[in-house]
Amino acid sequence: MRSSALALWALNAASIAAAPSNSCRSHSIDSRQHQYGTGAKAFASSSDGKYKLSAVDAPVKGAGSPPSGASQWKLSIDDTPAGHRQQITGFGAAVTDATVSVINSLPAHQRAKLLRELMTSEGADFGLLRHTIGASDLSALPAYTYDDTEGNVEDKDLAKFGLGDRGNAMAEMLAEMKRLKPELTILGSPWAPPAWMQLDRKLMGGTEKNNLDHAYVDQYAQYFVKYLQAYAAKGAPVDAITLQNEPLNSQSGMPTMYVYADESGKLIRDNVGPALKKAGLKTSIWAYDHNTDQPSYPQTVLDTAKDYVDTVAWHCYATNNQWSVLTDFHTKNPQSSQYMTECWTSSKSTPWHQASSFTVGPLQNWAKGSLAWTLGTDTNDGPYLGGCDTCRGLVVVDTTSPQNVTYSFTVDYYMLAQYSKYIPRGATVLAGTGSYTYSDSGTGIQSVATANPDGTRTVVVENTFGNDVYVTLNTTTKGEQWTGKILANSVVTWILP
């Protein structure tokens, strides 16, 4: 059972990304008011694809008139200052080598249209992206980093450092996305450093001694500095990094590296943090980047490297994953920010509401945003070199005919867009009650609400029942009540004045 009746739907006010200027914020508010008007609005996406960010009947003030015998549900939000929690940074997905290669295979006009649909109000309006530093499982062979050497011999001066074809293509795409969305927040995560920095001198193919060789901690720190400088020079400044994707995951079939909690904290405190500071880089360092079942790991990192780390990145893959871990962590570390930085969407193994569930749950428990794995793949869920072979992107590009390359959005794109399109950067998550999922059936109603910079409120409701549900929402402000229909197996977003 996942019950969030006691969850606080919120985020800390401090944002990792630089706040947009007043003029940009004013323009954004004016744009939203022009787009949505002044009355209540509702938009829906459904599991069967009938609704895709489609306008539906708006909620009405008061108790409404649900049909006799209709299923009903009650939610409440505290939209007074007392109910204000944290501010949203954004939502999005991981930009992998697979993402870059399939999007770049599109004809120019389709590629441009797709990027607008991803990064602007023409579509999902994503404001948070994670990118892979070098190869990940969603890369074509051979695996690579930005400082590979013949025979994996050491390169103490990093003389061989270079982004290469794939790194340059990645940076150029992120720069293009940044131009479309100037306030975009970019997080970078490596799957492994260069093989010559590792004890086993391997990028793939082994799990023994799959650790950093501490003879190269200075080079390891400078590797991050050079990467950040190279991306900034290409027009893609990176706002935050994690030291290692899934530091407790060591596999032979893809680039990985094991990093202990105390080791991570010391590397940040003694090496990477000071190196970034000395280079004049403003890039933040986020702790962990792994599952919710080991909260002691990020706690150790924060305790060890408190001068350099105040943010934690979480993934969704723990057995019996519980997003309430984030609330527990917030209670112990109220000044820290948290994000859900990876959860997969699959062509075979995840439900229609996957992208909604891995967003609403973290938001109810103090996350500032969520990121899907991954943004784009081909029709074979690749290219990939190992690891996940059924990870489907939010966008699928059909490359089977080079003369007719096309793209389509998956159900996961629409479910995530129910949040990203209607909850703007700087929105404040509100305390609320009433969400509940039944443990025996996995069905229920989950919801999160925000107070937006333009004075509106957004309420997103996920309905995993196979029937319509009439939801009554009570607000603290002026004792308001709103009632509306939430379609069966759908996510519906209300925008309230």
PyMOL commands that set and color helices and strands:
alter all, ss='L'
color gray80, all
select helices_A, chain A and resi 22-36+81-83+97-104+108-119+150-152+164-180+195-197+214-233+261-278+296-304+324-332+354-364+411-420+477-479
alter helices_A, ss='H'
color red, helices_A
select strands_A, chain A and resi 2-3+41-46+54-55+60-61+71-78+84-87+90-95+128-133+185-190+240-242+284-291+309-315+337-344+367-373+376-378+395-398+406-409+428-433+436-437+444-451+457-463+469-475+481-486+490-496
alter strands_A, ss='S'
color yellow, strands_A
deselect
rebuild
show_as cartoon
